[in-house]
Amino acid sequence: MKISPEYYEGRGPALVKHTFILSYLPTLIAKVASAYDQFVYVDLFAGPWEERTADFSDTAFGIALDAMRGGKSVWKRNGRPVKMTAHLVDINPEAIAKQKQVAERYPDIEVHHHQGMAEEKIQAVLNSLPHNAFCFVYIDPKGVPDIRKFQAAIERPNTEVFLNFMYKFATRFANTPQMTTLGWLTEGEEGESFRSDLALLSGVDRENALTDRARLVLARMGGYRYSPAITVDEESMDRCRYKLIFLSRHHKGIFVFRNAQRAALQMQASNRSSQKSIKKARQTGMDDLLKDLEPIHAGERSAREIDQGIRSGIAYANRLIDQSGREGITFGDLWPRVLEEEVVTHSDLCHAIRDLRDQGRIEIPSWTPRKRKPDDDYRLFSSKYMQD
Ligand SMILES: C[S@@+](CC[C@H](N)C(=O)[O-])C[C@H]1O[C@@H](n2cnc3c(N)ncnc32)[C@H](O)[C@@H]1O
């Protein structure tokens, strides 16, 4: 399945979410199906919502069902039957009726539809899941529900969560007691001091502080090591609309996440750049400009995040290698720590390590001549510790 940006005019943020899902799920399914007999996709606010395609390829669950079908058939060819199940919840009966049309096209996947409030349906969905199933839970409300209502799903073992944190609402109310559904962010003494600190912040500092708080609380709720976030901006303004927070307990999760985040940020950079150019061309009456557009404006926020993430990732890797002194650090210890902190992919990091070695800044004694990227058991040393 492909994402067609033309179906997303005026729905730029959905384009970013769906690009992530399209990139993430097939790889996740390919990896987990080797160890689990069943993969379950749980979509708690499934929609569809403002879809424009007849085959629902511009909806998250349409993309997910297609990824599940693909994963199932690959494993079947390899002689391994993997059961695929989807639970789609929505409050709106019309949405459920549309879901059923799509599900008919996927007889190879067991699709369950639940009409009602996600907060009330979640426990029954969880009760129906076998322990040995791997579960991907997508929580994509339009507003700000009380996340504590989904705690049982977040706590479930063998689970990853992808949650839309509505930053634009949260930032308005997080340092006031007005929005009780945000209570999970500021519970207890620690939460109170967070609230007073937040009241003093604005701009990017506020955005980072509030996002980090949400990531921390969610990670703690389910004992997740990794809780990175993707920034989704308004289509025509340099302002954050929401943060897509991803929860995983496994280093393979962060590996695949960073690749899918890159795809989503590139899509956002390209979409927002062309929206800006279209607007400018219309304002100036120079519609011919559109013919010669640069695909991505270097100053676009996601483009800058990609660039900055790579630079910070390399700098952090260098610091960790330096700090490891004469003992050095294995690449297998290094990369999950770097990917956890910075918006950088495993492949970016492999290139950077090779360049650092070629420049003589680090040494890797086990490196063999034709090697292109480091193995996990390779030990990396800062050259300054190898000279004396
Ligand atoms: C943002 S749309 C979902 C878009 C979809 N997840 C996607 O990415 O294509 C939110 C959906 O949640 C549904 N909804 C709103 N409140 C709900 C609730 N409490 N429980 C379940 N569904 C709800 C709406 O009917 C709507 O279809």
The ligand as an SDF file (V2000), in Angstrom:
LIG
                    3D

 27 29  0  0  0  0  0  0  0  0999 V2000
   -9.1990   11.4530   15.0040 C   0  0  0  0  0  0  0  0  0  0  0  0
  -10.5380   10.4180   14.5600 S   0  0  0  0  0  0  0  0  0  0  0  0
   -9.7110    8.9130   14.2470 C   0  0  0  0  0  0  0  0  0  0  0  0
   -8.8270    8.8560   13.0390 C   0  0  0  0  0  0  0  0  0  0  0  0
   -8.1610    7.5100   12.8430 C   0  0  0  0  0  0  0  0  0  0  0  0
   -7.5480    7.0220   14.0830 N   0  0  0  0  0  0  0  0  0  0  0  0
   -7.0860    7.5510   11.7550 C   0  0  0  0  0  0  0  0  0  0  0  0
   -5.8930    7.7610   12.0660 O   0  0  0  0  0  0  0  0  0  0  0  0
   -7.4170    7.3800   10.5680 O   0  0  0  0  0  0  0  0  0  0  0  0
  -11.2860   10.1100   16.1040 C   0  0  0  0  0  0  0  0  0  0  0  0
  -12.4300    9.0970   16.0910 C   0  0  0  0  0  0  0  0  0  0  0  0
  -12.7670    8.8240   17.4480 O   0  0  0  0  0  0  0  0  0  0  0  0
  -14.1660    8.6510   17.5590 C   0  0  0  0  0  0  0  0  0  0  0  0
  -14.4750    8.9200   18.9950 N   0  0  0  0  0  0  0  0  0  0  0  0
  -14.6270   10.0850   19.6400 C   0  0  0  0  0  0  0  0  0  0  0  0
  -14.7780    9.8780   20.9640 N   0  0  0  0  0  0  0  0  0  0  0  0
  -14.7000    8.5370   21.1560 C   0  0  0  0  0  0  0  0  0  0  0  0
  -14.7190    7.6920   22.3040 C   0  0  0  0  0  0  0  0  0  0  0  0
  -14.8590    8.1680   23.5360 N   0  0  0  0  0  0  0  0  0  0  0  0
  -14.5530    6.3650   22.1290 N   0  0  0  0  0  0  0  0  0  0  0  0
  -14.3960    5.8400   20.8870 C   0  0  0  0  0  0  0  0  0  0  0  0
  -14.3740    6.5950   19.7590 N   0  0  0  0  0  0  0  0  0  0  0  0
  -14.5010    7.9120   19.8980 C   0  0  0  0  0  0  0  0  0  0  0  0
  -14.7470    9.6010   16.5550 C   0  0  0  0  0  0  0  0  0  0  0  0
  -16.0390    9.1470   16.1310 O   0  0  0  0  0  0  0  0  0  0  0  0
  -13.7050    9.5550   15.4240 C   0  0  0  0  0  0  0  0  0  0  0  0
  -14.0630    8.6000   14.4520 O   0  0  0  0  0  0  0  0  0  0  0  0
  1  2  1  0
  2  3  1  0
  2 10  1  0
  3  4  1  0
  4  5  1  0
  5  6  1  0
  5  7  1  0
  7  8  2  0
  7  9  1  0
 10 11  1  0
 11 12  1  0
 11 26  1  0
 12 13  1  0
 13 14  1  0
 13 24  1  0
 14 15  1  0
 14 23  1  0
 15 16  2  0
 16 17  1  0
 17 18  1  0
 17 23  2  0
 18 19  1  0
 18 20  2  0
 20 21  1  0
 21 22  2  0
 22 23  1  0
 24 25  1  0
 24 26  1  0
 26 27  1  0
M  CHG  2   2   1   9  -1
M  END
$$$$
